[in-house]
C-alpha cells in the first residue's frame, strides 16, 4: 500500500515537472515568435540588422547607403575611351523595404516547429539577405546607345585596284560593336560592387566581308574582249567612256550578282550621259545614252569567255555593227538589264577602259586548270526575214527620179552557241540563246511628173541619191 502511494507521488511529480517545462516552453516560444524585431544573426549585405524593427532597419540602411549612392561612380573604359557615370545618371538606388521585408520574414510565416528550428539555426549559420537595387531602364539604355554611337566602328573591306604594275591591295579593317547586353550587365555588377571601379565596355569584333587574303586570289587575266567605235560621234563616245569608267574596278565576290543598270546608273543628262542615237521601237532615233549598249555588249562577251553564269541578257531589236549577230546585250533603264553571277569560288575583278577608238573589257580572277582551255561564241543564222519596201509617188519629182528614204534591211533569227576548246580543239558546245532581229522596212519615193526624154537621164543622175546610212549604235 505504501509502495502504491510512493509511485503515485512520483507520477504526480513527474507530470508536474513536465507541465512546468511545457509551460516554460510555451511561454518562451510565444515570446520568441511574437517578437516584432528581426531575428539575430541576420544581415542585409554586410549590415547587421539583428534585433531591429522594420523601421529601425530602414533608417540604418538608409543612413549607411545614402552617402554611398551620392558618391557612387563607375569608369566605363575601352582602350582609350573612358566615361565616368554616377548612380544618378541611371536613377540607381536600393529597394530597402523589399530587402528588409525579406529579412523580417525569416523564422516567420511557417509552422511553430519549423520557425524554432530556423531561429535556433541562426546562432551558428547567419543569413545574408542581398540589398536589392533598382534603376531606370530607359536611361540606362540611352546611356549604352550613346556609348555605342561613340565606339562602334563599321568594318572596312579590303580593296583592290589594277595599275601598271599589277594589282594594289589595301588591307581590311575590322569593325567593333558594343555588346549592349553584356555592357549593361557589367554596369549593374559594377554598381553593386566597389565605388570608383573600372568597368570594361564589352566589345564584339566585326569581321569585314572582303579580306586581303581573298583578294590575293586575283592574279590572272581570265578573259578579255574588245570592240571598236566611230570616234567622230562625240556624244556616243562620251557615253561609252562614262559607262566604261563606272564598270571599271568592279569587284564581284563568289555568288554575287552584277547588275549593269545598277552600276552604270540612269541614262539621263543628270546621270552624266550625252545625246547620241539610240534604238527605239525598231528605229535609230536621237536620244540620251546612246552607246552604253556597246559597253554592256563588250562586257557580255568577256563574261561569256570567263564561263561566268548569265542571269539576264537580251539582244537588240536590230543588228549592231560592233559584234556578230547573237553576240550583243542590250540594256534600257528600269526595263532591260544585263546581269551575271560570279559562280566561281574566288572573287573576280573587271577592268573596263577606252583605248583610242576601241573599248576593252578584261575579267581577272584566279588561275585554275589548264591554260590551254578557251571559250568562244559561234552564231548560226537560221532564218532571214525579208523586209517590205513601200514605194510612194511624188508629183513634184520627175519620172525616173528616186529617193531612198529608208534603206531596207533583212531581219534574222539566230542561234548562238558557247564553244569550249582545249589546245584549239573543240571539246563541246552549248546552245545559249535564240535571238530575233527585226527587218528594217524600206521606203522609196519615185517621181510621177513627165519630163523631156533628153533631160530625163540627167535628172535621174542628179537626184537618185541614197540617203540611208548605217548608224554605229
C-alpha positions as MATLAB code, in Angstrom:
seq = 'XXXXXXXXXXXXXXXXXXXXXXXXXXXXXXXXXXXXXXXXXXXXXXXXXXXXXXXXXXXXXXXXXXXXXXXXXXXXXXXXXXXXXXXXXXXXXXXXXXXXXXXXXXXXXXXXXXXXXXXXXXXXXXXXXXXXXXXXXXXXXXXXXXXXXXXXXXXXXXXXXXXXXXXXXXXXXXXXXXXXXXXXXXXXXXXXXXXXXXXXXXXXXXXXXXXXXXXXXXXXXXXXXXXXXXXXXXXXXXXXXXXXXXXXXXXXXXXXXXXXXXXXXXXXXXXXXXXXXXXXXXXXXXXXXXXXXXXXXXXXXXXXXXXXXXXXXXXXXXXXXXXXXXXXXXXXXXXXXXXXXXXXXXXXXXXXXXXXXXXXXXXXXXXXXXXXXXXXXXXXXXXXXXXXXXXXXXXXXXXXXXXXXXXXXXXXXXXXXXXXXXXXXXXXXXXXXXXXXXXXXXXXXXXXXXXXXXXXXXXXXXXXXXXXXXXXX';
ca = [
       0.000    0.000    0.000;
       2.855    2.283    0.963;
       4.540    1.397   -2.356;
       1.466    2.375   -4.318;
       1.347    5.715   -2.517;
       5.017    6.387   -3.344;
       4.585    5.529   -7.046;
       1.569    7.760   -7.251;
       3.553   10.616   -5.774;
       6.362   10.111   -8.279;
       3.937   10.127  -11.173;
       2.333   13.352   -9.973;
       5.741   14.955   -9.503;
       6.856   13.891  -12.983;
       3.684   15.178  -14.551;
       4.044   18.453  -12.687;
       7.630   18.874  -13.898;
       6.615   18.086  -17.472;
       3.758   20.559  -17.287;
       6.131   23.169  -15.922;
       8.600   22.514  -18.742;
       5.808   22.667  -21.269;
       4.548   25.900  -19.791;
       8.036   27.407  -19.839;
       8.491   26.219  -23.457;
       5.172   27.691  -24.492;
       5.922   30.986  -22.776;
       9.416   31.094  -24.290;
       8.213   30.115  -27.747;
       5.333   32.529  -27.584;
       7.675   35.313  -26.542;
      10.185   34.338  -29.205;
       7.679   34.128  -32.018;
       5.768   37.227  -31.028;
       8.829   39.470  -31.331;
       8.397   42.197  -33.935;
      12.125   42.592  -34.496;
      14.388   40.861  -36.988;
      15.926   37.724  -35.505;
      19.574   37.509  -34.501;
      22.429   36.903  -36.921;
      20.620   38.276  -39.982;
      22.416   40.683  -42.308;
      21.407   42.765  -45.304;
      24.543   42.804  -47.415;
      27.203   43.444  -44.747;
      24.894   45.399  -42.406;
      23.761   43.614  -39.202;
      20.025   44.173  -38.762;
      19.583   41.728  -35.865;
      17.045   42.840  -33.261;
      15.879   45.828  -35.299;
      12.323   46.688  -36.161;
      11.419   47.214  -39.785;
      11.510   50.973  -39.299;
      14.849   50.933  -37.463;
      16.386   48.658  -40.094;
      15.286   51.008  -42.875;
      16.759   54.014  -41.086;
      20.028   52.186  -40.518;
      20.353   51.074  -44.133;
      19.385   54.479  -45.492;
      21.950   56.258  -43.332;
      24.700   53.869  -44.451;
      23.895   53.790  -48.177;
      22.704   57.350  -48.738;
      26.228   58.745  -48.931;
      27.354   55.755  -50.977;
      24.644   56.451  -53.549;
      25.599   60.125  -53.750;
      29.263   59.346  -54.385;
      28.858   56.103  -56.327;
      30.522   56.278  -59.735;
      31.996   53.985  -62.349;
      34.600   54.459  -65.054;
      33.412   52.806  -68.253;
      36.516   52.036  -70.303;
      37.542   50.575  -73.646;
      41.092   51.135  -74.892;
      41.488   54.954  -74.925;
      37.791   55.593  -74.370;
      36.696   56.474  -70.831;
      33.352   57.674  -69.498;
      32.569   58.492  -65.858;
      28.995   57.763  -64.799;
      27.208   58.208  -61.466;
      24.323   56.318  -59.905;
      22.075   59.302  -60.502;
      22.704   59.053  -64.262;
      20.511   55.953  -64.376;
      18.436   56.637  -61.220;
      20.220   53.770  -59.481;
      19.007   53.235  -55.884;
      18.177   50.460  -53.383;
      14.906   48.733  -52.565;
      15.340   48.941  -48.768;
      11.801   47.934  -47.842;
      11.812   44.859  -50.047;
      15.094   43.543  -48.593;
      14.049   44.371  -45.006;
      10.736   42.592  -45.534;
      12.641   39.511  -46.667;
      14.941   39.697  -43.615;
      11.987   40.136  -41.251;
      10.217   37.154  -42.817;
      12.978   34.734  -41.740;
      11.614   32.492  -38.931;
       8.052   33.574  -39.617;
       5.066   32.527  -41.703;
       5.877   28.835  -41.217;
       4.912   26.204  -38.618;
       5.988   26.708  -34.988;
       8.434   23.818  -35.050;
       9.985   24.984  -38.318;
      10.186   28.559  -37.015;
      12.007   27.472  -33.853;
      14.292   25.281  -35.905;
      15.150   28.159  -38.253;
      15.645   30.642  -35.395;
      17.984   28.344  -33.486;
      19.989   27.530  -36.631;
      20.724   31.264  -36.980;
      23.022   31.037  -33.926;
      25.559   29.053  -35.946;
      24.547   29.849  -39.518;
      23.955   33.559  -40.174;
      21.789   34.548  -43.132;
      22.756   37.362  -45.520;
      19.906   38.966  -47.437;
      21.061   40.834  -50.556;
      20.157   44.506  -50.725;
      18.137   44.698  -53.902;
      18.629   47.582  -56.302;
      16.556   49.339  -58.933;
      17.351   51.638  -61.839;
      15.763   53.468  -64.757;
      15.827   51.022  -67.663;
      15.241   53.710  -70.280;
      18.059   55.948  -69.015;
      20.485   53.029  -68.879;
      19.574   52.025  -72.442;
      20.050   55.618  -73.608;
      23.477   55.678  -71.943;
      24.508   52.462  -73.696;
      23.225   53.805  -77.021;
      25.390   56.899  -76.545;
      28.436   54.757  -75.784;
      27.698   52.616  -78.838;
      27.481   55.642  -81.130;
      30.886   56.848  -79.899;
      32.669   53.481  -80.047;
      31.023   51.456  -82.814;
      33.093   51.294  -85.982;
      31.961   49.750  -89.241;
      34.325   47.198  -90.764;
      36.174   48.288  -93.897;
      36.541   45.751  -96.668;
      39.867   45.126  -98.302;
      40.044   46.820 -101.708;
      41.885   46.148 -104.930;
      42.924   48.371 -107.822;
      44.699   47.470 -111.035;
      47.673   49.597 -112.014;
      50.597   49.399 -114.421;
      52.457   47.049 -112.065;
      49.601   44.635 -111.480;
      47.211   44.865 -108.539;
      47.459   47.011 -105.397;
      45.541   45.617 -102.411;
      44.580   47.654  -99.342;
      44.134   45.509  -96.237;
      40.778   45.235  -94.491;
      39.982   46.870  -91.127;
      37.905   45.006  -88.553;
      34.886   46.755  -87.109;
      33.823   46.939  -83.475;
      30.360   46.995  -81.957;
      29.352   47.420  -78.328;
      27.778   44.293  -76.864;
      24.843   46.099  -75.269;
      23.574   43.211  -73.166;
      26.958   42.352  -71.683;
      27.869   46.016  -71.110;
      24.582   46.576  -69.296;
      25.309   43.574  -67.099;
      28.832   44.870  -66.364;
      27.489   48.291  -65.325;
      24.957   46.827  -62.899;
      27.564   44.486  -61.405;
      29.883   47.473  -61.073;
      27.327   49.472  -59.099;
      26.758   46.502  -56.824;
      30.498   46.341  -56.161;
      33.080   48.925  -55.161;
      32.888   52.656  -55.764;
      35.219   54.000  -58.455;
      35.558   50.640  -60.188;
      36.761   50.496  -63.795;
      34.120   48.655  -65.799;
      35.069   47.256  -69.182;
      32.732   48.075  -72.050;
      32.070   44.742  -73.706;
      33.017   44.771  -77.384;
      32.391   42.363  -80.250;
      34.686   42.397  -83.265;
      33.001   42.538  -86.666;
      34.951   40.997  -89.495;
      34.673   42.614  -92.948;
      33.133   40.669  -95.812;
      36.189   41.033  -98.020;
      39.731   40.323  -96.825;
      43.174   40.838  -98.297;
      43.673   37.090  -98.319;
      40.628   36.629 -100.553;
      41.774   39.318 -102.997;
      45.194   37.742 -103.349;
      43.480   35.086 -105.461;
      43.062   37.655 -108.257;
      46.270   37.136 -110.210;
      45.293   36.142 -113.740;
      43.540   37.584 -116.811;
      40.788   35.017 -117.334;
      39.273   36.583 -120.464;
      39.147   39.777 -122.495;
      37.141   41.290 -125.319;
      37.500   44.378 -127.458;
      35.112   46.280 -129.745;
      35.632   49.328 -131.965;
      33.570   52.504 -132.390;
      33.415   55.607 -134.573;
      35.308   58.362 -132.716;
      33.542   61.039 -134.795;
      30.205   60.575 -132.995;
      31.289   62.571 -129.949;
      28.199   62.146 -127.749;
      28.283   58.402 -128.229;
      31.984   58.221 -127.379;
      31.380   60.200 -124.189;
      28.622   57.778 -123.158;
      30.894   54.797 -123.752;
      33.544   56.439 -121.571;
      31.076   57.216 -118.762;
      29.665   53.679 -118.632;
      33.092   52.044 -119.029;
      34.523   54.097 -116.158;
      31.651   53.081 -113.892;
      32.128   49.406 -114.653;
      35.916   49.643 -114.293;
      37.265   48.355 -110.977;
      34.134   46.369 -110.090;
      34.852   43.557 -107.641;
      32.446   40.635 -107.643;
      32.635   38.143 -104.786;
      31.608   34.477 -105.132;
      27.836   34.076 -105.752;
      27.400   37.855 -106.063;
      25.257   39.106 -108.976;
      26.365   42.003 -111.190;
      23.676   44.383 -112.488;
      24.765   46.636 -115.358;
      21.966   49.140 -114.735;
      22.788   49.425 -111.032;
      26.474   50.012 -111.751;
      26.145   52.487 -114.628;
      23.170   54.466 -113.328;
      20.262   56.182 -115.051;
      20.816   57.070 -118.718;
      19.982   60.751 -118.371;
      21.803   64.052 -118.598;
      21.576   64.307 -114.814;
      23.223   60.882 -114.693;
      26.179   62.170 -116.712;
      25.155   60.920 -120.158;
      25.007   62.752 -123.503;
      22.775   62.845 -126.573;
      23.525   60.155 -129.156;
      21.497   57.808 -131.419;
      19.548   55.036 -129.696;
      17.290   52.226 -130.919;
      13.635   52.879 -130.097;
      10.656   50.953 -131.490;
      12.867   49.261 -134.046;
      14.389   52.504 -135.367;
      17.503   54.561 -134.775;
      16.412   57.856 -133.220;
      18.065   60.685 -131.260;
      18.196   60.085 -127.509;
      20.338   60.238 -124.375;
      22.770   57.452 -123.514;
      23.364   56.044 -126.993;
      26.491   53.881 -126.978;
      26.044   52.451 -123.493;
      24.917   49.157 -125.033;
      28.344   48.775 -126.601;
      29.745   48.628 -123.064;
      27.174   46.036 -121.934;
      27.809   44.034 -125.113;
      31.600   44.097 -124.769;
      31.249   43.097 -121.118;
      28.861   40.278 -122.086;
      31.415   38.820 -124.476;
      34.176   38.959 -121.848;
      31.873   37.382 -119.249;
      30.873   34.534 -121.585;
      34.537   33.775 -122.203;
      35.144   33.689 -118.429;
      32.482   30.992 -118.085;
      30.505   33.053 -115.576;
      26.761   32.442 -115.162;
      24.476   34.685 -117.228;
      21.408   35.699 -115.203;
      19.718   38.154 -117.597;
      20.568   39.123 -121.163;
      18.600   40.256 -124.203;
      19.653   41.059 -127.761;
      18.948   44.343 -129.569;
      15.856   44.606 -131.745;
      18.144   45.498 -134.675;
      21.600   44.213 -135.618;
      24.580   46.253 -134.397;
      27.844   46.662 -136.282;
      30.385   46.133 -133.493;
      29.685   42.420 -132.799;
      28.296   39.497 -134.814;
      24.609   38.610 -134.654;
      23.720   36.885 -131.382;
      26.729   38.305 -129.529;
      25.119   41.521 -128.237;
      23.463   42.508 -124.933;
      21.125   45.488 -124.850;
      20.060   47.495 -121.788;
      17.403   50.111 -121.043;
      16.560   52.000 -117.869;
      14.210   50.134 -115.489;
      13.302   47.585 -118.149;
      16.115   45.536 -119.653;
      19.237   44.765 -117.630;
      22.342   42.707 -118.186;
      23.100   40.556 -115.148;
      25.559   37.791 -114.430;
      26.692   35.887 -111.355;
      30.174   35.060 -110.139;
      29.789   31.292 -109.990;
      33.433   30.765 -109.026;
      34.949   30.108 -105.603;
      37.171   33.179 -105.913;
      36.461   36.903 -106.463;
      36.692   38.462 -109.922;
      37.821   41.945 -110.928;
      36.549   43.811 -114.006;
      38.706   46.202 -115.992;
      36.858   48.391 -118.494;
      38.507   51.203 -120.437;
      38.538   53.139 -123.700;
      41.731   52.832 -125.740;
      41.688   55.133 -128.776;
      38.716   54.047 -130.877;
      38.343   50.733 -129.010;
      36.646   49.564 -125.841;
      38.485   46.926 -123.790;
      36.997   44.738 -121.050;
      39.093   42.266 -119.062;
      37.952   39.760 -116.422;
      40.573   38.879 -113.810;
      40.462   36.004 -111.346;
      42.377   33.004 -110.118;
      44.470   30.881 -112.425;
      42.966   27.400 -112.307;
      43.205   24.375 -114.529;
      44.797   24.251 -117.950;
      45.864   27.493 -119.617;
      45.050   25.849 -122.960;
      41.307   25.999 -122.247;
      39.357   28.736 -124.043;
      35.756   29.694 -124.819;
      34.313   31.402 -127.880;
      30.909   32.205 -129.363;
      29.575   30.876 -132.637;
      26.302   32.051 -134.197;
      24.230   30.422 -136.913;
      21.571   32.277 -138.907;
      18.530   30.006 -139.027;
      16.210   32.366 -140.934;
      16.490   35.538 -142.990;
      13.383   37.743 -142.829;
      12.898   39.863 -145.953;
      11.739   43.441 -145.414;
       8.813   45.142 -147.133;
       9.564   48.022 -149.466;
       6.958   50.762 -149.716;
       7.051   52.881 -152.899;
       5.353   56.299 -152.928;
       4.780   58.583 -155.936;
       5.691   62.273 -155.786;
       4.131   64.531 -158.479;
       6.793   67.129 -157.809;
       9.548   64.744 -158.882;
      10.250   63.753 -162.468;
       9.544   60.248 -163.666;
      12.748   58.259 -163.275;
      13.888   60.171 -160.192;
      14.100   58.192 -156.981;
      14.786   58.948 -153.311;
      15.542   56.207 -150.790;
      14.024   57.448 -147.525;
      14.786   54.252 -145.610;
      17.063   51.547 -146.921;
      15.542   48.097 -146.494;
      17.483   45.593 -144.407;
      16.936   41.945 -143.652;
      15.868   40.622 -140.269;
      17.302   37.435 -138.774;
      16.704   34.515 -136.475;
      19.960   33.393 -134.924;
      21.088   30.506 -132.717;
      24.213   31.174 -130.675;
      26.492   28.554 -129.139;
      29.124   28.729 -126.440;
      32.044   26.653 -127.691;
      34.748   25.168 -125.437;
      38.236   24.463 -126.752;
      41.247   22.566 -125.430;
      44.509   23.471 -127.162;
      42.472   24.859 -130.054;
      40.359   21.718 -130.454;
      36.608   21.935 -129.845;
      35.590   19.671 -126.958;
      31.952   20.682 -126.507;
      29.367   23.318 -127.383;
      26.349   24.649 -125.548;
      23.320   26.416 -127.014;
      22.897   29.659 -125.052;
      20.446   31.859 -126.978;
      17.940   32.113 -129.820;
      17.624   35.718 -130.952;
      15.342   37.596 -133.313;
      16.316   40.801 -135.120;
      13.606   42.865 -136.788;
      13.859   43.625 -140.500;
      14.014   47.314 -141.422;
      11.289   48.006 -143.955;
      12.285   50.207 -146.874;
      10.671   53.387 -148.113;
      11.258   54.803 -151.600;
       9.787   57.908 -153.277;
       9.579   57.888 -157.095;
       8.818   60.794 -159.390;
       5.449   60.968 -161.178;
       5.934   64.140 -163.293;
       6.542   63.605 -167.062;
       9.765   65.114 -168.444;
      11.507   65.526 -171.806;
      13.381   62.402 -172.805;
      16.602   64.320 -173.449;
      16.663   65.697 -169.878;
      15.439   62.526 -168.161;
      18.799   60.774 -167.851;
      20.495   63.854 -166.374;
      17.683   64.418 -163.858;
      17.849   60.816 -162.645;
      21.583   61.067 -162.128;
      21.224   64.234 -160.068;
      18.512   63.129 -157.675;
      18.954   59.363 -157.383;
      20.708   59.693 -154.005;
      20.757   57.011 -151.300;
      20.368   58.985 -148.082;
      20.467   55.988 -145.732;
      23.470   55.238 -143.581;
      24.430   52.637 -141.005;
      24.445   54.151 -137.523;
      27.060   52.621 -135.247;
      24.856   52.179 -132.147;
];
